[in-house]
Amino acid sequence: MVGLPPRSGELHGHTVALPYNQHGVAMLLRTLRERSEKPESFIGTKAEPTQYQLDKWLSAMAAQKREAAKAAVAAEIEEGLAALGL
């Protein structure tokens, strides 16, 4: 869980859950970078993401990683077939 402090003029911050892996750290860094660049942002933006937004971003990152792994396996199979002359 990460507690995002309130922005200027607001009374309450909000809390989001991030996984303890490289994707979670990437999302945290992205959020902090956006917050530093856009100090007057609203909830639902990249600087103030909701849990729903973070879940969608993390899901997209995981899907991208799966696709890259599939492509690597396909390339390895092609290399093996080429080595066999097929």
PDB file of N, CA, C and O in Angstrom:
ATOM      1  N   MET A   1       0.845  -1.182   0.000  1.00  0.00           N
ATOM      2  CA  MET A   1       0.000   0.000   0.000  1.00  0.00           C
ATOM      3  C   MET A   1       0.892   1.248   0.000  1.00  0.00           C
ATOM      4  O   MET A   1       1.903   1.330   0.698  1.00  0.00           O
ATOM      5  N   VAL A   2       0.474   2.187  -0.799  1.00  0.00           N
ATOM      6  CA  VAL A   2       1.190   3.456  -0.889  1.00  0.00           C
ATOM      7  C   VAL A   2       0.192   4.562  -0.606  1.00  0.00           C
ATOM      8  O   VAL A   2      -0.841   4.666  -1.267  1.00  0.00           O
ATOM      9  N   GLY A   3       0.503   5.375   0.367  1.00  0.00           N
ATOM     10  CA  GLY A   3      -0.343   6.513   0.680  1.00  0.00           C
ATOM     11  C   GLY A   3       0.158   7.742  -0.053  1.00  0.00           C
ATOM     12  O   GLY A   3       1.280   8.193   0.175  1.00  0.00           O
ATOM     13  N   LEU A   4      -0.664   8.280  -0.924  1.00  0.00           N
ATOM     14  CA  LEU A   4      -0.306   9.497  -1.643  1.00  0.00           C
ATOM     15  C   LEU A   4      -0.826  10.686  -0.847  1.00  0.00           C
ATOM     16  O   LEU A   4      -2.026  10.780  -0.588  1.00  0.00           O
ATOM     17  N   PRO A   5       0.057  11.586  -0.459  1.00  0.00           N
ATOM     18  CA  PRO A   5      -0.365  12.715   0.367  1.00  0.00           C
ATOM     19  C   PRO A   5      -1.296  13.654  -0.392  1.00  0.00           C
ATOM     20  O   PRO A   5      -1.328  13.646  -1.623  1.00  0.00           O
ATOM     21  N   PRO A   6      -2.052  14.463   0.347  1.00  0.00           N
ATOM     22  CA  PRO A   6      -2.964  15.398  -0.326  1.00  0.00           C
ATOM     23  C   PRO A   6      -2.197  16.440  -1.126  1.00  0.00           C
ATOM     24  O   PRO A   6      -1.091  16.836  -0.759  1.00  0.00           O
ATOM     25  N   ARG A   7      -2.791  16.868  -2.205  1.00  0.00           N
ATOM     26  CA  ARG A   7      -2.207  17.917  -3.030  1.00  0.00           C
ATOM     27  C   ARG A   7      -2.550  19.258  -2.401  1.00  0.00           C
ATOM     28  O   ARG A   7      -3.345  19.319  -1.463  1.00  0.00           O
ATOM     29  N   SER A   8      -1.968  20.312  -2.899  1.00  0.00           N
ATOM     30  CA  SER A   8      -2.216  21.628  -2.330  1.00  0.00           C
ATOM     31  C   SER A   8      -3.697  21.984  -2.424  1.00  0.00           C
ATOM     32  O   SER A   8      -4.315  21.826  -3.477  1.00  0.00           O
ATOM     33  N   GLY A   9      -4.249  22.455  -1.339  1.00  0.00           N
ATOM     34  CA  GLY A   9      -5.645  22.848  -1.306  1.00  0.00           C
ATOM     35  C   GLY A   9      -6.604  21.713  -0.992  1.00  0.00           C
ATOM     36  O   GLY A   9      -7.809  21.945  -0.891  1.00  0.00           O
ATOM     37  N   GLU A  10      -6.106  20.495  -0.834  1.00  0.00           N
ATOM     38  CA  GLU A  10      -6.960  19.358  -0.522  1.00  0.00           C
ATOM     39  C   GLU A  10      -6.714  18.925   0.918  1.00  0.00           C
ATOM     40  O   GLU A  10      -5.652  19.177   1.487  1.00  0.00           O
ATOM     41  N   LEU A  11      -7.713  18.272   1.493  1.00  0.00           N
ATOM     42  CA  LEU A  11      -7.592  17.832   2.875  1.00  0.00           C
ATOM     43  C   LEU A  11      -7.114  16.397   3.010  1.00  0.00           C
ATOM     44  O   LEU A  11      -6.448  16.053   3.986  1.00  0.00           O
ATOM     45  N   HIS A  12      -7.449  15.559   2.042  1.00  0.00           N
ATOM     46  CA  HIS A  12      -7.150  14.142   2.158  1.00  0.00           C
ATOM     47  C   HIS A  12      -6.377  13.631   0.951  1.00  0.00           C
ATOM     48  O   HIS A  12      -6.601  14.059  -0.181  1.00  0.00           O
ATOM     49  N   GLY A  13      -5.467  12.710   1.217  1.00  0.00           N
ATOM     50  CA  GLY A  13      -4.772  12.012   0.150  1.00  0.00           C
ATOM     51  C   GLY A  13      -5.534  10.736  -0.158  1.00  0.00           C
ATOM     52  O   GLY A  13      -6.689  10.596   0.242  1.00  0.00           O
ATOM     53  N   HIS A  14      -4.913   9.811  -0.855  1.00  0.00           N
ATOM     54  CA  HIS A  14      -5.555   8.528  -1.090  1.00  0.00           C
ATOM     55  C   HIS A  14      -4.501   7.428  -1.106  1.00  0.00           C
ATOM     56  O   HIS A  14      -3.306   7.687  -1.248  1.00  0.00           O
ATOM     57  N   THR A  15      -4.969   6.207  -0.957  1.00  0.00           N
ATOM     58  CA  THR A  15      -4.085   5.055  -0.854  1.00  0.00           C
ATOM     59  C   THR A  15      -4.353   4.097  -2.000  1.00  0.00           C
ATOM     60  O   THR A  15      -5.503   3.847  -2.363  1.00  0.00           O
ATOM     61  N   VAL A  16      -3.283   3.569  -2.560  1.00  0.00           N
ATOM     62  CA  VAL A  16      -3.394   2.566  -3.619  1.00  0.00           C
ATOM     63  C   VAL A  16      -2.479   1.398  -3.270  1.00  0.00           C
ATOM     64  O   VAL A  16      -1.473   1.569  -2.582  1.00  0.00           O
ATOM     65  N   ALA A  17      -2.833   0.228  -3.745  1.00  0.00           N
ATOM     66  CA  ALA A  17      -2.026  -0.975  -3.515  1.00  0.00           C
ATOM     67  C   ALA A  17      -1.203  -1.262  -4.764  1.00  0.00           C
ATOM     68  O   ALA A  17      -1.737  -1.359  -5.868  1.00  0.00           O
ATOM     69  N   LEU A  18       0.097  -1.396  -4.571  1.00  0.00           N
ATOM     70  CA  LEU A  18       1.002  -1.753  -5.659  1.00  0.00           C
ATOM     71  C   LEU A  18       1.675  -3.076  -5.317  1.00  0.00           C
ATOM     72  O   LEU A  18       1.946  -3.345  -4.147  1.00  0.00           O
ATOM     73  N   PRO A  19       1.948  -3.898  -6.313  1.00  0.00           N
ATOM     74  CA  PRO A  19       2.631  -5.158  -6.017  1.00  0.00           C
ATOM     75  C   PRO A  19       4.099  -4.900  -5.660  1.00  0.00           C
ATOM     76  O   PRO A  19       4.678  -3.889  -6.060  1.00  0.00           O
ATOM     77  N   TYR A  20       4.677  -5.809  -4.920  1.00  0.00           N
ATOM     78  CA  TYR A  20       6.083  -5.704  -4.544  1.00  0.00           C
ATOM     79  C   TYR A  20       6.935  -6.413  -5.587  1.00  0.00           C
ATOM     80  O   TYR A  20       7.544  -7.446  -5.311  1.00  0.00           O
ATOM     81  N   ASN A  21       6.971  -5.843  -6.793  1.00  0.00           N
ATOM     82  CA  ASN A  21       7.798  -6.375  -7.871  1.00  0.00           C
ATOM     83  C   ASN A  21       8.227  -5.209  -8.755  1.00  0.00           C
ATOM     84  O   ASN A  21       7.954  -4.050  -8.445  1.00  0.00           O
ATOM     85  N   GLN A  22       8.904  -5.530  -9.862  1.00  0.00           N
ATOM     86  CA  GLN A  22       9.428  -4.462 -10.714  1.00  0.00           C
ATOM     87  C   GLN A  22       8.320  -3.634 -11.346  1.00  0.00           C
ATOM     88  O   GLN A  22       8.512  -2.443 -11.590  1.00  0.00           O
ATOM     89  N   HIS A  23       7.158  -4.237 -11.619  1.00  0.00           N
ATOM     90  CA  HIS A  23       6.053  -3.470 -12.200  1.00  0.00           C
ATOM     91  C   HIS A  23       5.503  -2.475 -11.184  1.00  0.00           C
ATOM     92  O   HIS A  23       5.169  -1.344 -11.538  1.00  0.00           O
ATOM     93  N   GLY A  24       5.407  -2.888  -9.932  1.00  0.00           N
ATOM     94  CA  GLY A  24       4.928  -1.983  -8.893  1.00  0.00           C
ATOM     95  C   GLY A  24       5.869  -0.805  -8.687  1.00  0.00           C
ATOM     96  O   GLY A  24       5.433   0.334  -8.521  1.00  0.00           O
ATOM     97  N   VAL A  25       7.157  -1.094  -8.699  1.00  0.00           N
ATOM     98  CA  VAL A  25       8.148  -0.021  -8.557  1.00  0.00           C
ATOM     99  C   VAL A  25       8.077   0.917  -9.758  1.00  0.00           C
ATOM    100  O   VAL A  25       8.182   2.133  -9.605  1.00  0.00           O
ATOM    101  N   ALA A  26       7.898   0.353 -10.951  1.00  0.00           N
ATOM    102  CA  ALA A  26       7.780   1.189 -12.151  1.00  0.00           C
ATOM    103  C   ALA A  26       6.570   2.114 -12.047  1.00  0.00           C
ATOM    104  O   ALA A  26       6.657   3.290 -12.400  1.00  0.00           O
ATOM    105  N   MET A  27       5.445   1.591 -11.567  1.00  0.00           N
ATOM    106  CA  MET A  27       4.239   2.423 -11.412  1.00  0.00           C
ATOM    107  C   MET A  27       4.445   3.503 -10.352  1.00  0.00           C
ATOM    108  O   MET A  27       3.996   4.636 -10.521  1.00  0.00           O
ATOM    109  N   LEU A  28       5.119   3.152  -9.263  1.00  0.00           N
ATOM    110  CA  LEU A  28       5.392   4.143  -8.221  1.00  0.00           C
ATOM    111  C   LEU A  28       6.280   5.253  -8.767  1.00  0.00           C
ATOM    112  O   LEU A  28       6.001   6.431  -8.543  1.00  0.00           O
ATOM    113  N   LEU A  29       7.336   4.897  -9.476  1.00  0.00           N
ATOM    114  CA  LEU A  29       8.231   5.908 -10.047  1.00  0.00           C
ATOM    115  C   LEU A  29       7.509   6.772 -11.074  1.00  0.00           C
ATOM    116  O   LEU A  29       7.714   7.984 -11.123  1.00  0.00           O
ATOM    117  N   ARG A  30       6.671   6.155 -11.886  1.00  0.00           N
ATOM    118  CA  ARG A  30       5.898   6.913 -12.877  1.00  0.00           C
ATOM    119  C   ARG A  30       4.989   7.927 -12.184  1.00  0.00           C
ATOM    120  O   ARG A  30       4.900   9.082 -12.600  1.00  0.00           O
ATOM    121  N   THR A  31       4.326   7.485 -11.138  1.00  0.00           N
ATOM    122  CA  THR A  31       3.421   8.364 -10.400  1.00  0.00           C
ATOM    123  C   THR A  31       4.183   9.514  -9.748  1.00  0.00           C
ATOM    124  O   THR A  31       3.757  10.666  -9.831  1.00  0.00           O
ATOM    125  N   LEU A  32       5.305   9.210  -9.103  1.00  0.00           N
ATOM    126  CA  LEU A  32       6.089  10.259  -8.447  1.00  0.00           C
ATOM    127  C   LEU A  32       6.655  11.249  -9.457  1.00  0.00           C
ATOM    128  O   LEU A  32       6.712  12.449  -9.191  1.00  0.00           O
ATOM    129  N   ARG A  33       7.073  10.745 -10.617  1.00  0.00           N
ATOM    130  CA  ARG A  33       7.594  11.622 -11.667  1.00  0.00           C
ATOM    131  C   ARG A  33       6.503  12.574 -12.157  1.00  0.00           C
ATOM    132  O   ARG A  33       6.736  13.771 -12.324  1.00  0.00           O
ATOM    133  N   GLU A  34       5.318  12.027 -12.383  1.00  0.00           N
ATOM    134  CA  GLU A  34       4.189  12.856 -12.835  1.00  0.00           C
ATOM    135  C   GLU A  34       3.815  13.886 -11.769  1.00  0.00           C
ATOM    136  O   GLU A  34       3.507  15.034 -12.089  1.00  0.00           O
ATOM    137  N   ARG A  35       3.843  13.471 -10.502  1.00  0.00           N
ATOM    138  CA  ARG A  35       3.501  14.407  -9.415  1.00  0.00           C
ATOM    139  C   ARG A  35       4.484  15.565  -9.361  1.00  0.00           C
ATOM    140  O   ARG A  35       4.089  16.703  -9.107  1.00  0.00           O
ATOM    141  N   SER A  36       5.771  15.286  -9.600  1.00  0.00           N
ATOM    142  CA  SER A  36       6.761  16.358  -9.542  1.00  0.00           C
ATOM    143  C   SER A  36       6.625  17.313 -10.732  1.00  0.00           C
ATOM    144  O   SER A  36       6.912  18.504 -10.614  1.00  0.00           O
ATOM    145  N   GLU A  37       6.186  16.781 -11.879  1.00  0.00           N
ATOM    146  CA  GLU A  37       6.038  17.620 -13.072  1.00  0.00           C
ATOM    147  C   GLU A  37       4.728  18.403 -13.096  1.00  0.00           C
ATOM    148  O   GLU A  37       4.655  19.479 -13.689  1.00  0.00           O
ATOM    149  N   LYS A  38       3.697  17.864 -12.451  1.00  0.00           N
ATOM    150  CA  LYS A  38       2.371  18.497 -12.473  1.00  0.00           C
ATOM    151  C   LYS A  38       1.853  18.635 -11.044  1.00  0.00           C
ATOM    152  O   LYS A  38       1.066  17.810 -10.580  1.00  0.00           O
ATOM    153  N   PRO A  39       2.296  19.678 -10.354  1.00  0.00           N
ATOM    154  CA  PRO A  39       1.898  19.807  -8.944  1.00  0.00           C
ATOM    155  C   PRO A  39       0.402  20.053  -8.729  1.00  0.00           C
ATOM    156  O   PRO A  39      -0.112  19.749  -7.653  1.00  0.00           O
ATOM    157  N   GLU A  40      -0.287  20.580  -9.693  1.00  0.00           N
ATOM    158  CA  GLU A  40      -1.720  20.860  -9.555  1.00  0.00           C
ATOM    159  C   GLU A  40      -2.531  19.852 -10.369  1.00  0.00           C
ATOM    160  O   GLU A  40      -3.189  20.218 -11.343  1.00  0.00           O
ATOM    161  N   SER A  41      -2.483  18.607  -9.973  1.00  0.00           N
ATOM    162  CA  SER A  41      -3.203  17.576 -10.718  1.00  0.00           C
ATOM    163  C   SER A  41      -4.406  17.084  -9.923  1.00  0.00           C
ATOM    164  O   SER A  41      -4.508  17.311  -8.717  1.00  0.00           O
ATOM    165  N   PHE A  42      -5.297  16.420 -10.608  1.00  0.00           N
ATOM    166  CA  PHE A  42      -6.525  15.923  -9.996  1.00  0.00           C
ATOM    167  C   PHE A  42      -6.514  14.401  -9.944  1.00  0.00           C
ATOM    168  O   PHE A  42      -5.770  13.744 -10.673  1.00  0.00           O
ATOM    169  N   ILE A  43      -7.341  13.862  -9.082  1.00  0.00           N
ATOM    170  CA  ILE A  43      -7.469  12.413  -8.987  1.00  0.00           C
ATOM    171  C   ILE A  43      -7.937  11.859 -10.325  1.00  0.00           C
ATOM    172  O   ILE A  43      -8.777  12.459 -10.996  1.00  0.00           O
ATOM    173  N   GLY A  44      -7.395  10.723 -10.704  1.00  0.00           N
ATOM    174  CA  GLY A  44      -7.744  10.129 -11.982  1.00  0.00           C
ATOM    175  C   GLY A  44      -6.748  10.469 -13.080  1.00  0.00           C
ATOM    176  O   GLY A  44      -6.921  10.043 -14.222  1.00  0.00           O
ATOM    177  N   THR A  45      -5.707  11.231 -12.754  1.00  0.00           N
ATOM    178  CA  THR A  45      -4.655  11.543 -13.714  1.00  0.00           C
ATOM    179  C   THR A  45      -3.452  10.655 -13.419  1.00  0.00           C
ATOM    180  O   THR A  45      -3.449   9.925 -12.428  1.00  0.00           O
ATOM    181  N   LYS A  46      -2.436  10.712 -14.266  1.00  0.00           N
ATOM    182  CA  LYS A  46      -1.246   9.900 -14.040  1.00  0.00           C
ATOM    183  C   LYS A  46      -0.525  10.291 -12.750  1.00  0.00           C
ATOM    184  O   LYS A  46       0.163   9.465 -12.151  1.00  0.00           O
ATOM    185  N   ALA A  47      -0.676  11.533 -12.324  1.00  0.00           N
ATOM    186  CA  ALA A  47      -0.052  11.983 -11.084  1.00  0.00           C
ATOM    187  C   ALA A  47      -0.865  11.609  -9.851  1.00  0.00           C
ATOM    188  O   ALA A  47      -0.331  11.605  -8.742  1.00  0.00           O
ATOM    189  N   GLU A  48      -2.121  11.300 -10.021  1.00  0.00           N
ATOM    190  CA  GLU A  48      -3.025  10.910  -8.935  1.00  0.00           C
ATOM    191  C   GLU A  48      -3.864   9.718  -9.382  1.00  0.00           C
ATOM    192  O   GLU A  48      -5.089   9.821  -9.449  1.00  0.00           O
ATOM    193  N   PRO A  49      -3.228   8.588  -9.689  1.00  0.00           N
ATOM    194  CA  PRO A  49      -3.985   7.460 -10.249  1.00  0.00           C
ATOM    195  C   PRO A  49      -4.907   6.796  -9.234  1.00  0.00           C
ATOM    196  O   PRO A  49      -4.623   6.751  -8.037  1.00  0.00           O
ATOM    197  N   THR A  50      -5.999   6.291  -9.743  1.00  0.00           N
ATOM    198  CA  THR A  50      -6.909   5.512  -8.904  1.00  0.00           C
ATOM    199  C   THR A  50      -6.440   4.057  -8.920  1.00  0.00           C
ATOM    200  O   THR A  50      -5.603   3.677  -9.739  1.00  0.00           O
ATOM    201  N   GLN A  51      -6.975   3.262  -8.024  1.00  0.00           N
ATOM    202  CA  GLN A  51      -6.608   1.845  -7.991  1.00  0.00           C
ATOM    203  C   GLN A  51      -6.989   1.162  -9.300  1.00  0.00           C
ATOM    204  O   GLN A  51      -6.245   0.321  -9.804  1.00  0.00           O
ATOM    205  N   TYR A  52      -8.130   1.519  -9.844  1.00  0.00           N
ATOM    206  CA  TYR A  52      -8.587   0.946 -11.112  1.00  0.00           C
ATOM    207  C   TYR A  52      -7.580   1.228 -12.230  1.00  0.00           C
ATOM    208  O   TYR A  52      -7.247   0.334 -13.009  1.00  0.00           O
ATOM    209  N   GLN A  53      -7.101   2.462 -12.307  1.00  0.00           N
ATOM    210  CA  GLN A  53      -6.123   2.817 -13.336  1.00  0.00           C
ATOM    211  C   GLN A  53      -4.832   2.025 -13.158  1.00  0.00           C
ATOM    212  O   GLN A  53      -4.285   1.501 -14.128  1.00  0.00           O
ATOM    213  N   LEU A  54      -4.346   1.939 -11.927  1.00  0.00           N
ATOM    214  CA  LEU A  54      -3.119   1.190 -11.675  1.00  0.00           C
ATOM    215  C   LEU A  54      -3.279  -0.279 -12.050  1.00  0.00           C
ATOM    216  O   LEU A  54      -2.372  -0.873 -12.633  1.00  0.00           O
ATOM    217  N   ASP A  55      -4.415  -0.859 -11.723  1.00  0.00           N
ATOM    218  CA  ASP A  55      -4.659  -2.264 -12.058  1.00  0.00           C
ATOM    219  C   ASP A  55      -4.643  -2.473 -13.571  1.00  0.00           C
ATOM    220  O   ASP A  55      -4.095  -3.462 -14.057  1.00  0.00           O
ATOM    221  N   LYS A  56      -5.243  -1.544 -14.314  1.00  0.00           N
ATOM    222  CA  LYS A  56      -5.246  -1.647 -15.778  1.00  0.00           C
ATOM    223  C   LYS A  56      -3.834  -1.508 -16.339  1.00  0.00           C
ATOM    224  O   LYS A  56      -3.459  -2.252 -17.246  1.00  0.00           O
ATOM    225  N   TRP A  57      -3.050  -0.575 -15.820  1.00  0.00           N
ATOM    226  CA  TRP A  57      -1.686  -0.374 -16.286  1.00  0.00           C
ATOM    227  C   TRP A  57      -0.831  -1.610 -15.989  1.00  0.00           C
ATOM    228  O   TRP A  57      -0.050  -2.051 -16.832  1.00  0.00           O
ATOM    229  N   LEU A  58      -0.987  -2.154 -14.795  1.00  0.00           N
ATOM    230  CA  LEU A  58      -0.217  -3.335 -14.426  1.00  0.00           C
ATOM    231  C   LEU A  58      -0.608  -4.532 -15.280  1.00  0.00           C
ATOM    232  O   LEU A  58       0.244  -5.332 -15.666  1.00  0.00           O
ATOM    233  N   SER A  59      -1.885  -4.652 -15.569  1.00  0.00           N
ATOM    234  CA  SER A  59      -2.366  -5.735 -16.429  1.00  0.00           C
ATOM    235  C   SER A  59      -1.788  -5.595 -17.832  1.00  0.00           C
ATOM    236  O   SER A  59      -1.387  -6.588 -18.438  1.00  0.00           O
ATOM    237  N   ALA A  60      -1.741  -4.395 -18.342  1.00  0.00           N
ATOM    238  CA  ALA A  60      -1.172  -4.147 -19.671  1.00  0.00           C
ATOM    239  C   ALA A  60       0.323  -4.467 -19.688  1.00  0.00           C
ATOM    240  O   ALA A  60       0.827  -5.027 -20.662  1.00  0.00           O
ATOM    241  N   MET A  61       1.026  -4.117 -18.624  1.00  0.00           N
ATOM    242  CA  MET A  61       2.455  -4.425 -18.542  1.00  0.00           C
ATOM    243  C   MET A  61       2.684  -5.933 -18.522  1.00  0.00           C
ATOM    244  O   MET A  61       3.602  -6.426 -19.178  1.00  0.00           O
ATOM    245  N   ALA A  62       1.869  -6.665 -17.786  1.00  0.00           N
ATOM    246  CA  ALA A  62       1.993  -8.115 -17.710  1.00  0.00           C
ATOM    247  C   ALA A  62       1.692  -8.753 -19.070  1.00  0.00           C
ATOM    248  O   ALA A  62       2.376  -9.693 -19.473  1.00  0.00           O
ATOM    249  N   ALA A  63       0.687  -8.257 -19.772  1.00  0.00           N
ATOM    250  CA  ALA A  63       0.346  -8.779 -21.092  1.00  0.00           C
ATOM    251  C   ALA A  63       1.484  -8.525 -22.072  1.00  0.00           C
ATOM    252  O   ALA A  63       1.802  -9.383 -22.896  1.00  0.00           O
ATOM    253  N   GLN A  64       2.087  -7.366 -21.986  1.00  0.00           N
ATOM    254  CA  GLN A  64       3.207  -7.036 -22.861  1.00  0.00           C
ATOM    255  C   GLN A  64       4.383  -7.974 -22.588  1.00  0.00           C
ATOM    256  O   GLN A  64       5.060  -8.412 -23.518  1.00  0.00           O
ATOM    257  N   LYS A  65       4.622  -8.278 -21.328  1.00  0.00           N
ATOM    258  CA  LYS A  65       5.708  -9.192 -20.959  1.00  0.00           C
ATOM    259  C   LYS A  65       5.429 -10.600 -21.489  1.00  0.00           C
ATOM    260  O   LYS A  65       6.340 -11.271 -21.973  1.00  0.00           O
ATOM    261  N   ARG A  66       4.167 -11.052 -21.399  1.00  0.00           N
ATOM    262  CA  ARG A  66       3.801 -12.374 -21.917  1.00  0.00           C
ATOM    263  C   ARG A  66       4.004 -12.447 -23.427  1.00  0.00           C
ATOM    264  O   ARG A  66       4.508 -13.446 -23.940  1.00  0.00           O
ATOM    265  N   GLU A  67       3.613 -11.392 -24.139  1.00  0.00           N
ATOM    266  CA  GLU A  67       3.775 -11.363 -25.590  1.00  0.00           C
ATOM    267  C   GLU A  67       5.252 -11.403 -25.978  1.00  0.00           C
ATOM    268  O   GLU A  67       5.622 -12.064 -26.949  1.00  0.00           O
ATOM    269  N   ALA A  68       6.091 -10.701 -25.230  1.00  0.00           N
ATOM    270  CA  ALA A  68       7.529 -10.718 -25.516  1.00  0.00           C
ATOM    271  C   ALA A  68       8.100 -12.116 -25.288  1.00  0.00           C
ATOM    272  O   ALA A  68       8.956 -12.567 -26.049  1.00  0.00           O
ATOM    273  N   ALA A  69       7.635 -12.799 -24.252  1.00  0.00           N
ATOM    274  CA  ALA A  69       8.099 -14.157 -23.976  1.00  0.00           C
ATOM    275  C   ALA A  69       7.656 -15.107 -25.090  1.00  0.00           C
ATOM    276  O   ALA A  69       8.429 -15.969 -25.507  1.00  0.00           O
ATOM    277  N   LYS A  70       6.425 -14.959 -25.572  1.00  0.00           N
ATOM    278  CA  LYS A  70       5.934 -15.789 -26.679  1.00  0.00           C
ATOM    279  C   LYS A  70       6.770 -15.560 -27.930  1.00  0.00           C
ATOM    280  O   LYS A  70       7.116 -16.511 -28.631  1.00  0.00           O
ATOM    281  N   ALA A  71       7.093 -14.311 -28.210  1.00  0.00           N
ATOM    282  CA  ALA A  71       7.890 -13.992 -29.392  1.00  0.00           C
ATOM    283  C   ALA A  71       9.286 -14.593 -29.283  1.00  0.00           C
ATOM    284  O   ALA A  71       9.837 -15.061 -30.279  1.00  0.00           O
ATOM    285  N   ALA A  72       9.864 -14.584 -28.084  1.00  0.00           N
ATOM    286  CA  ALA A  72      11.193 -15.166 -27.882  1.00  0.00           C
ATOM    287  C   ALA A  72      11.159 -16.677 -28.106  1.00  0.00           C
ATOM    288  O   ALA A  72      12.074 -17.235 -28.711  1.00  0.00           O
ATOM    289  N   VAL A  73      10.117 -17.334 -27.625  1.00  0.00           N
ATOM    290  CA  VAL A  73       9.979 -18.776 -27.823  1.00  0.00           C
ATOM    291  C   VAL A  73       9.795 -19.086 -29.308  1.00  0.00           C
ATOM    292  O   VAL A  73      10.397 -20.028 -29.823  1.00  0.00           O
ATOM    293  N   ALA A  74       8.982 -18.312 -29.986  1.00  0.00           N
ATOM    294  CA  ALA A  74       8.762 -18.526 -31.418  1.00  0.00           C
ATOM    295  C   ALA A  74      10.068 -18.358 -32.193  1.00  0.00           C
ATOM    296  O   ALA A  74      10.347 -19.130 -33.110  1.00  0.00           O
ATOM    297  N   ALA A  75      10.866 -17.360 -31.835  1.00  0.00           N
ATOM    298  CA  ALA A  75      12.148 -17.143 -32.513  1.00  0.00           C
ATOM    299  C   ALA A  75      13.090 -18.315 -32.255  1.00  0.00           C
ATOM    300  O   ALA A  75      13.813 -18.741 -33.155  1.00  0.00           O
ATOM    301  N   GLU A  76      13.083 -18.831 -31.042  1.00  0.00           N
ATOM    302  CA  GLU A  76      13.921 -19.981 -30.702  1.00  0.00           C
ATOM    303  C   GLU A  76      13.500 -21.226 -31.490  1.00  0.00           C
ATOM    304  O   GLU A  76      14.352 -21.987 -31.950  1.00  0.00           O
ATOM    305  N   ILE A  77      12.212 -21.430 -31.643  1.00  0.00           N
ATOM    306  CA  ILE A  77      11.710 -22.566 -32.433  1.00  0.00           C
ATOM    307  C   ILE A  77      12.126 -22.428 -33.891  1.00  0.00           C
ATOM    308  O   ILE A  77      12.548 -23.400 -34.517  1.00  0.00           O
ATOM    309  N   GLU A  78      12.005 -21.207 -34.436  1.00  0.00           N
ATOM    310  CA  GLU A  78      12.414 -20.965 -35.823  1.00  0.00           C
ATOM    311  C   GLU A  78      13.898 -21.256 -36.010  1.00  0.00           C
ATOM    312  O   GLU A  78      14.292 -21.853 -37.012  1.00  0.00           O
ATOM    313  N   GLU A  79      14.718 -20.841 -35.057  1.00  0.00           N
ATOM    314  CA  GLU A  79      16.153 -21.105 -35.141  1.00  0.00           C
ATOM    315  C   GLU A  79      16.430 -22.607 -35.129  1.00  0.00           C
ATOM    316  O   GLU A  79      17.268 -23.101 -35.884  1.00  0.00           O
ATOM    317  N   GLY A  80      15.717 -23.322 -34.264  1.00  0.00           N
ATOM    318  CA  GLY A  80      15.887 -24.769 -34.185  1.00  0.00           C
ATOM    319  C   GLY A  80      15.485 -25.466 -35.469  1.00  0.00           C
ATOM    320  O   GLY A  80      16.175 -26.378 -35.924  1.00  0.00           O
ATOM    321  N   LEU A  81      14.383 -25.048 -36.052  1.00  0.00           N
ATOM    322  CA  LEU A  81      13.940 -25.628 -37.326  1.00  0.00           C
ATOM    323  C   LEU A  81      14.906 -25.305 -38.449  1.00  0.00           C
ATOM    324  O   LEU A  81      15.175 -26.149 -39.303  1.00  0.00           O
ATOM    325  N   ALA A  82      15.428 -24.088 -38.454  1.00  0.00           N
ATOM    326  CA  ALA A  82      16.391 -23.698 -39.489  1.00  0.00           C
ATOM    327  C   ALA A  82      17.680 -24.509 -39.357  1.00  0.00           C
ATOM    328  O   ALA A  82      18.282 -24.884 -40.363  1.00  0.00           O
ATOM    329  N   ALA A  83      18.101 -24.778 -38.133  1.00  0.00           N
ATOM    330  CA  ALA A  83      19.297 -25.578 -37.911  1.00  0.00           C
ATOM    331  C   ALA A  83      19.109 -27.007 -38.402  1.00  0.00           C
ATOM    332  O   ALA A  83      20.062 -27.652 -38.838  1.00  0.00           O
ATOM    333  N   LEU A  84      17.883 -27.493 -38.330  1.00  0.00           N
ATOM    334  CA  LEU A  84      17.576 -28.840 -38.819  1.00  0.00           C
ATOM    335  C   LEU A  84      17.305 -28.868 -40.324  1.00  0.00           C
ATOM    336  O   LEU A  84      17.144 -29.936 -40.915  1.00  0.00           O
ATOM    337  N   GLY A  85      17.258 -27.704 -40.924  1.00  0.00           N
ATOM    338  CA  GLY A  85      17.018 -27.600 -42.359  1.00  0.00           C
ATOM    339  C   GLY A  85      15.548 -27.742 -42.725  1.00  0.00           C
ATOM    340  O   GLY A  85      15.209 -28.118 -43.847  1.00  0.00           O
ATOM    341  N   LEU A  86      14.690 -27.440 -41.775  1.00  0.00           N
ATOM    342  CA  LEU A  86      13.242 -27.543 -42.037  1.00  0.00           C
ATOM    343  C   LEU A  86      12.615 -26.201 -42.245  1.00  0.00           C
ATOM    344  O   LEU A  86      11.409 -26.111 -42.475  1.00  0.00           O
TER     345      LEU A  86
END
